[in-house]
Amino acid sequence: MSDSNPAPSLYAAREPIFPRRVSGKFRNLKWIILAVTLGIYYLTPWIRWDRGPSLPDQAVLLDMANRRFYFFWIEIWPHEFYFVAGLLIMAGLGLFLFTSALGRVWCGYACPQTVWTDLFILVERWIEGDRNARLRLHRQQKLDFRKARLRLTKWTVWLMIGLATGGAWIFYFADAPTLLRDLVTLNAHPIAYTTMAVLSFTTFFFGGFAREQICIYACPWPRIQAAMMDEDTLVVGYREWRGEPRGKGKRTEDSELGDCIDCMACVNVCPVGIDIRDGQQLECITCALCIDACDDMMEKIGKPRGLIDYMALKDEQAERAGNPPKSVWKHVLRPRTIMYTSLWSLVGFALLFALFIRSDIDLTVAPVRNPTFVTLSDGSIRNTYDVRLRNKHGEDRRFRLSVAGDPTMRIELEGTPYESVIVPADTAQLQRVYIVAPKDAAPSNAASTDARIWVEDLGNGERAYKDTTFNGRGN
């Protein structure tokens, strides 16, 4: 006998969230961070930096064609990728530090998904109105002219923001003014249009439609952050011992009601649609907008602010007993955060040290193994090497090569009778080098000997070297 009642669905359709406008110190802080981060992102490719006539003048440039990363006065070559690795390690340690101190604060204030979602919600509010107006428009079944006009206007502005976002990204990989002209005249490379289209669509979809779904389901950080937090971590929380029992009745000295009047302001401003009064939840991005909403309501009813606030689990028992909580700095400065800060600083100092001691000239030496050596007609032994000379200066430099290790050895450069060669500005030049040793100059019991190839910048006397081996001696 079959059951006439269908099985309940395991999945529910997403109900869009329409956060209400709120003002306060945390909302103002988020506006400042939004303006600064978006300003940096959109404007940085247009900043110019004079590096000389033969180098690009874009301050920040990922030059994939020439395998360079330019950041103002710093230039990173491919063999210096450890700088990028170090910056990524610092970013990870910084995220651990802020999470251990203040919870998911990165997600609430500076994550690109949060920043662009805030911007899209701002556009939506300007065009369709605040929360109640947007709710009425969403629940309106009939698609009339007004609803179509508002939706198309909103989507058009969102798409323009998406195009600006995708366009700004590709400007980091080529000269921005030149690329912009090529994009407008349809002369840019297809990869530029493809990248711009993909990033425009993802910005449009993630910020306009997916929103909190990215934070809750797509982002792995909510599942990882618990390992960085402990009972001293400051997170947004509800002082249940002060707010309960909640209700809308009048507060008197004999009233048993708590300070929470169940106005739902904290829920209505939440960008992920949770009720912070239910306790800590995975969805909470610690944006603190519920704090602003609750503080505003507490002032209106004449109650102290802080019913919803940044707090630590460790302070709960003390506050329930009526005692003041520990100071913020006692929560922030603890062994875990000090360890993260120390590691972050150590990596940062190591990168700075490596940056300041690196030479403006460099070389790599690769012995040619086929054959390992050649015996010339006069009986002398010759080894061949491919030497890559790097000139990191902004002008051409003449480099002189020499060999150390045995005074009888001499060096020869392919293509020139001299021991020096001109290396163009900011390039790596491959030079075929020969080292020749006389027939009778080697110890009879050695098949190879150590050798050191030196390169000297004849312009300023700067030197660098690489050790290698000379084969065939003693045979």
VEXTIPA-676755 format. One record per residue (C-alpha): y, z, x. Coordinates in steps of 0.001 Angstrom, whole numbers, plus 524288, in hexadecimal, padded with zeros to 5 digits. Example, Ala and Ser with C-alpha at 12.3 -4.5 7.8 and 13.67 -1.06 7.14 Angstrom:
BEGIN
7EE6C81E788300C7FBDC81BE483566
REM end
This chain:
BEGIN
80000800008000080CE27FBB38060F818C88044C806668236D7FEF47FD9182E14805BC805808321E7FDD08117C831F0804A881E9B83F5680981822D0846038018582D5D846088075683AE085307800E383DC986013802438370A86AF17F86983723876577FC2183FC8881EB801AC8389688E647FD9083F92897058087D8449E8A59180837841F88AC038130A849FB8B882818D18448C8C4F98189A84C898C79482552853AC8D1FC82A3885CF18D160834CA8673A8D05183729875BC8C2BF8316C877308C6218256886F338D25082396877888CA3282504883DF8C0F581A8887EEF8CC768116B87C338D1758136E88A038C422810C8890088C283804C5887598CFAE7FF3788B8C8CD6580207899FF8BF827FCD989ABE8C2307F086892DB8CEBA7EE4489A748C7417EF2D8A74F8BC917E62B8A2558C5557DB8689CC58D02B7DBB08A70C8C8FE7DDDB8B3EE8C4F17CF858B60D8D3467CB988B5AA8D7AD7D4AF8C0988DAA97CD348CD178D81D7D1E78DB008DC6B7CA258E6FC8D1447C8F58F0D28D63D7BD438F85B8D6577AE818F6878C7A27AC848F7588C34A7B7848EE3B8C43B7B9558DF6A8D0107C0D88DA938C9657C73D8CEE98C9427D6078D0B18BBAC7D8058CAC18B2517CC948CBF78A3927CAFD8CBF48A2C97BE2D8D36D894B67BA418D0D68961D7ACDF8D72489A227B2968E43D892907BF438E24189E2E7C8618E3748A3847D3E28DBCA8B2267D5DB8DD428B8767E2818D8E58C6BD7E2C78DCFB8C6497E4AE8EBD98B7797E6B48EC348AE057DB6A8EE0389F6F7DD8C8EC2F895DE7D3DC8F25A887DB7D1A98EDB7881F97D9B08F8D288AC47E5028F4B4884AB7E6778E7498823E7F4B88EA75890627F7098E66388D287F23F8D8B4880B57FA648D88F8889E806478DCB68927F804238D1C888777803338C7E0881C780FF58CD0288F238164C8CBC7890518113E8BDCF8831B817188BA6A88651824358C09D89374824378B9C888CB5822088ACC68835782D3A8AFAD88ED9835EF8B357896D2833668A71288AEA8348789E4B886BC841878A42889498846C88A29889917840F2895A488D5C83AA788F4188DED82C9088ACD89C5382B8788E1989AE481E218948D8958D818A4887D18A07C81E8687FC48AC0C81A38887EA8A9AC80FA18921C89D2D8082D88EE18A0767F9BD88C74899177FA2E87F908A18E8058D87B0D8AE407FF8F87FF88AC387F25F879718A6F87F8A086CFB8B34A800F786C2E8BB747F4B386DDF8B3E67ED738634C8B5047F8EA859E28C3A27F95885C888C4B27EAE5858E88BC637ED3F84CDC8C5367F86F848B08D18B7F05984AA98CC497E540842458C3FC7EBEC837CC8C9F47F9818371E8C4D080719839F38B76080C54836928B85680CA4827B48BDEA7FEE9826FB8B34D7F9B282FE18A8D080090827FB8ADD67FA9981B4D8AE217ED2E821898A0437EEDD826A889B007F33E8196A8A1DE7E8518123A897117DF0D80E1589FB37D39D80A628A4A87CB298158C8B24B7C81B810C08BD797C1B0818218C2EC7CEAE81D2B8B5F97D355822B58B3457C622828FF8C1007C5C082EC98BFF87D376834828B26B7D11D83A108B5E07C40E840248C25E7C9AD845F78BAFF7D52B84BB88B00C7CCCB851358B9E37C351856FF8C0E07CE2685E558B3C57D3BD862C08AFC47C658867B68BC8F7C4FB86F348BA167D229875A48AC497CDA8878E28B1607C10D87ED88BB3D7C89D886ED8B05E7D1B688B648A72B7C6BE88F718B2697BF53895A48B6E67CB0A89D7B8A9227CD088A2C58A7BD7BF4F8A84F8B5507C0428AE758AF9B7CA388B7ED8A6CC7BF998BDA68B0D57B4EB8C03C8BF5E7B3698C25A8C4A77B78B8B5138D02E7ADF68B3878C7F77A2738B8108BC877A6098AF5C8C5627A7F38A3998CB0F79A5F8A5848BD63794A28A6C68B8E679BB389A7C8C45279689892878C2C8788A88979B8B3E678945895B58B182787218A4318AB0E794328A70A89CC1795288AADF893367966789F6488EEC7A3AB8A4A289CBA7A8BD8A25389C877A46C8941088EC07A9AA8921B891E07B6EA897F989E677B7DE8902B897497B45F8838E88C797BE6A885C1895E77C96C8890989EF17C5C887DCB893B77C6508741588E2D7D3208793A89BA77D983878EB89DEF7D46286B1C8909B7D90E8665788F6A7E5F086DAF89D497EA9D86B0A89EB87E51285D5F8916D7E684856F98876B7EE0885F24890D47F8D086382889C8805ED8630687C847FF268628187E3A7FB67870D3880F98099D87477875B880F0486C7486AE1804FE86E6686E297FB9D8797787406804C9883A086A2C80CC688B84873FF8172C88F90872708200C8838686420821BF8874586757824AD8957D8733D82D618942B86B788397D890568662183A4189E2F8742783BA38A33D8784A84650899C78759B854C8898E387AB0860908916E8876D860608992B88ACA852478959E896EC8512888D2D89402848DD8812C89A4E846E7873F5894C5850EC86A9C897028580A85DD889920866C385DAD88F9486939852B189135878008539989F80876508502B89EBC86B09846848934886F3783DF58915B870AF832DC899C2864E3830558A02A861F18236D8AC9E85DA881CC18B03786ACD816C98BC7387297819C88BBEB87AD3826338BF3B8892B8242C8BCA58958282BDA8B0ED8986F823238ABE788A708230189E9C887E0828F38A1E4879CF82BB28A35E8752A8399E8AE7186D1083F028A7F385FF383C058ACFA85AC682F028A32184F8A82F038ADEE8456382ED88A55083B89836208B097837D283F168A7F38395184B1989DDB8302B845298A7AE82617840688ADB88242984DEB8A0CC8237F8554C89E6D815CE85ADF88F9D817BC85A8E88F4081DE984CFE8892D82B1D8501788C7E838C484B4688F36841198574188CD584D3C84EED87E58849FF84F3187E0784D3585DC687C75844ED869F28771E837678670E872F782BF786F5D87CDB823278688D888BA82B6186C7E890E582472876DE899D88303E879298A615828BF875428AC128357186FD88B2B582EBA8644F8AC61838DA85B798B3AF84349863298C0B983CC7860218BD3783B5E851B58B89984967850538C41D84F2A857D08CD68847D084EE48C69F84D4C842E38C65485B218485D8D50585AAD84A5F8D6EF8564383C4E8CF35861CD836CA8D4D086B9B840708C87386DED8484F8C70286E2E857348C3DE8616785DE68B6FA85F9D864F58AD1386026859E68A7E5853C88602A8AA7A8539286EB58A5228516287C4F89C0485CCD87ED48901F860DC886A68836D865DC88110884158715188A6C89024876888839188A22876E98760C88540884DA8766E89214889F787BFD89A18882E6871AA891488877C866A9893F28955086B4A8A287892BE86B328A434891F6879E08ABF688714880938A44387C0D886F88A3E3879A1895878AED38717989B488AD0B862D689BEA8ACD2862E08AAC38A19D86C898AB20899A7862F68A33089DD0857238AAF989C8A85CF98B8A188E3C8608C8B99E8834685CD28C31B87F4D850748BBE488CFE84AA38BB598902184F018C929883D28482A8CDF48877483B8A8C6F18956583C5E8CC218909583EA38D9F8887318331C8D974891AF82A658D37989B6482E458DE048915782C718E8CE88E5F81E808E48A89CEB81BB18E31E8A040820B08F0BA894D58190E8F67A899D980C7B8F0468A7B180EF78F5128A2B7811D6902BF89A9180563902D08A6307FDAF8FDAC8AF998023E908268A65E800FA913C78A1537F35F910988A53A7E8AE919F28ACBC7DC58916A28A2D27D47691E6C8942E7D4D391D238882A7CD2E920DE879C67CC0D91DCC86FBD7C68E927398633E7BF8B9234085A697BADC92E66854907AD6492C53845CB7AF5292D318411C7A14892D6A83FA57A0FC938F3842607AECD93D928475C7A98894AA2848AA79CD99521A8465379A80960A48509C79139965DE84E6A786F69708C853C67900597B1B84A5F79AD89770A854767A35297013851327A983962F5859767A6ED956D1859707AE36949D78603E7A95593D9A867677B1C3933BE86EA27AF679270287A9D7B8229277F882BF7B9DD91B41890B87BD6F91EC2899197C3D59145D8A7DD7C31F9151F8AD827CC8390B078BB937C9C090EE08C4D67C188906DF8C6CD7B7B3911DB8BE497AFC491B1B8B9787B73C927028B3357B326933DE8A6EF7BAD5936FE8A0DB7BB6F9448E892577BE1A945D388B817C44F9516887E5B7CA389549C87B6A7D75A95ADE86EC47DD1C95FC686C907D50496C0B877807CF799748986F4E7C35E9778586F6C7BEF796945879867B5809645487D7C7B168956A887FE07A3C79516A8857079FAA9443D880BA7937E93D6288B777899293B068951678EB29453489527790299540F89C8179D01952C5897C97AAAE94FD78A12E7AC17944788A2407A628936F58ACA07A63D92C428A83A7ACA691F968B0847A939913958B74A7B3F690BED8AEFA7BC569030B8A2777B4C99056B8950A7B69B90B4F891A47ABC9914E9883E27A8ED919A8883997A5FE92836877A87A19492FFE8774D7A96893CBF86EC17A7B8948C986BE37B247952DC8669B7AD4795FC9860397B54D96AA785CBA7B0319784884E6D7ADDE97B6284C8D7B8DF9852C855AC7C31597F4284BEC7CA34976968428E7D55E979E0834D97D02897B3482F0E7D9E6971798386D7D73F96617836607CCDF95BBD843787D0459553B84F9B7D7F29586C85A9C7DDF9950A8867577D6A394F40874397D9899489587D0D7CEEB9432E88B707D287942FD896577CC0293B548A49A7CE6793EB18B0887CAE8936B68B9847C4D9940D98C5327C7839381F8C48D7D6569382F8B9227D9AF941268B0AD7DF4B9364B8A2297DE9493983895087DF7A932B1886F57DDBC93708878FE7DC2E9329486CB57DF5793A53861A97D58293B34856737D1B594456855037C6F394E54847407C12894E9D83F857BA049590A843697C151965438382F7C53096E0882F4F7BA469690E
REM end
